[in-house]
Every structure is written in structure tokens, then in C-alpha cells.
Amino acid sequence: MNIPYIESEEIMTVAVIGSGNVATHLKKAFPDTINTILVNPRTLENLPLHSQVAVIAVKDSAVEEVARMVNGRADIIAHTSGSVPMSVLQGQACGWGVFYPLQTFTKEVCLDYSEIPFFIEADSKETENILTSLARHISDNVYIAGSEQRKQLHLASVFACNFTNCLMGISQEILKKSDIDFRVMLPLLRQTISKLSALTPVQAQTGPAARKDYPVMNAHTEMLADNPELQQIYRMLSDQIIKNINNELNKL
């Protein structure tokens, strides 16, 4: 079945289905030239009778159910998940696909949407072109990626973002013991990220593990004697840093 042709002067209607962080930001990200409607994912009470694209931005376990609820009221249906296969949307519209923004979203935090990488997957070239064009209304960085690539992207982002944020939480708790404000770490963190525009993570690595400074590492693990779990995390990450650097040296 062909997707209805959109006249150039026609304003595209996009239904963003969700109430969380991703949906809230997508509603803000689309320009005024697109009629963007934020839809409650539980009731769909304000879902248009017809929209060119419906973007489902809900938790992974709810994507398939919400897609069934849309029940053909969009020409194209897409989800924003990094790990849910495109196939769960099959048959719910004329075209289906994935509209995956690789970013961490928090409602209260402003973003430069033009920098966010969007990864598109689609059931056909026609759907791909429409979703790609839609993404380019938001961002300068739009890519085509299959399901396996997207799963790898999602896994990598968990390490790069979610686990890193968890480690910053540990850092904050350590500083609290000495009544030190975590914000003193922000210049260090900014510089850590900034270096990655010119260096690989291994090239940018510093610290006691990178120097194989075992006396310092032993002192740190002793400081964590009251928390064996953090000791284990410290040792595992230090061992991984040493392994990464050794592997890099072996390439030379």
C-alpha cells in the first residue's frame, strides 16, 4: 500500500504519542512548520483522526500495545526506541519505522536539538525518505541504521551515558563524606568530554590505572574498605583501563 502523497504546501501533522522525557522534547523540537500534537499514550484522547506520522515515544514494553491502539490513524507509524525491533509496528499503518534520537532527555534540561543524532530505519525507501526528511527538520545529523546497528548504539550509549552518570553519583557520595560540593568536579568532567573531539578514549585516558600506579590504586581501595561493592567496581574499572592501554600499545 502506498503512502498518500504530501503536497509541498500542505502542513504535515505529526502525532507524538507519549508523556515522558523523549515525547516532551520532540514536541519542542519540531518547528512551527509542522503541526505537532502531543498525545496521551494511555487514552489517545487527542490523537487526530488522521496524521501523516505518528511517533510513539513510550517505554519499550508499551510500544507494541500503543501501536495497536493507533489503529491505522496515521500513514506512517514509528517508535523512538533503541532496542525494540521495527517489526512490532508491522501492519499498523501504510508504512512503519524507527525514529531514534541518540540523546539523554530530561524534561527540565534544555538541549540543542540540531546536534542530536537521529537514526532511521524503515519498511520501505518511501517511508525512509519521509522519516529522514522529518528528522532533518530537527537535526543536522541524520543516519540510516538497521535494527542490529541500533541495538549496538543503545548498548554503547548505556556505557557512555548511563553508567558514566552512575559513576558520577558515586563520586558525589564520596565527596559528601568530606562536605565537598560535587560541582567542583564539573570543570574536570567538561575537559574529559572535550578531549574526545580530538582523541580516542584510550588516548585521552589519564589517572593512576593509566600510569599503572599501584600504590595509589591500593590506597584508594583501602579507602573503600567499608564498601566492598565499590572496591570491586574500582578494581574492575582499573583492570579494564590497564587492559585497554595494553591493547593499544600492542597495536603499535
C-alpha angles and dihedrals in degrees: 000000000000123000110243112260114253114221113230092240093047117105110234116231115216121187111205105199113202145068102217136089099290095046093047092053095044089055089055094041100059113087125240089258087075121064099229119188122189109218128200104241094210100053105014084208094151097038108131118244085240134014131166092230134017114196114198110209104174136116114297095251092057100047097092094045093049090048090056090050091056086063100189098315091130133054090222128024122195137169131215099220124127095207109029113097119241090235093078087074096050114132096008093105141002088272134015137189151131128285102187120178112197100217142101109249129203118172095227097046119088118225138195096238093191090070097052114108112229120200118203131199124172144176092237142012089253093056090043091055093050095047091045091051090048092051091050089060085068109028143029090215112072123154140176114237133169125225095267092049090048092051089053090049090052093048091048091049091053089058095041098043116012098040091042090053090050089053090051088054089054089049090052092052091050091051092048089064088065095037093248120151112240090223089079085075095059098088088050092050093047091051091047091057095039093059091060091071088070105022138045116248090255092050091049094048116122135161138081096307091051088052092042087234096168097175090059092044091050090050090051093051089050089054087057094051091119091057113049091179092060090045088056092048090049093050094044094050093044090051090049092051091051091047092049092051093046090051090050091050091050089058092061 
